[in-house]
Amino acid sequence: MFQLWVQSRNLCEHRAQGQLHTEVTWYLLPLFGWLAENWDPLFHEHRLPEPIEITSARPAYLQGLRATLGDSGPRVEHRVEAWQRW
């Protein structure tokens, strides 16, 4: 069983078949594996990105694509759509 509390709220609390459940019952090994893989980004702060001077949203969007996927243009936008669907 698993409970996740954030700011004194149980995020796992739910109702099923008219009964209140305060935990989720499931296989925990995949959850612990995911936590182990993502420990650093979840629990450690990273340096904020450098400020950029861009006058509109489109160039900022394309600059973000270049930063994460290494290129810009329609080809990269197609890759981003596939990435976001995942």
Secondary structure, DSSP 8 states (H G I E B T S, - for coil): -B--EETTEETT-EEETTEEESSB-S--HHHHHHHHHTHHHHHS----------SSHHHHHHHHHHHHHS--SHHHHHHHHHHHH-
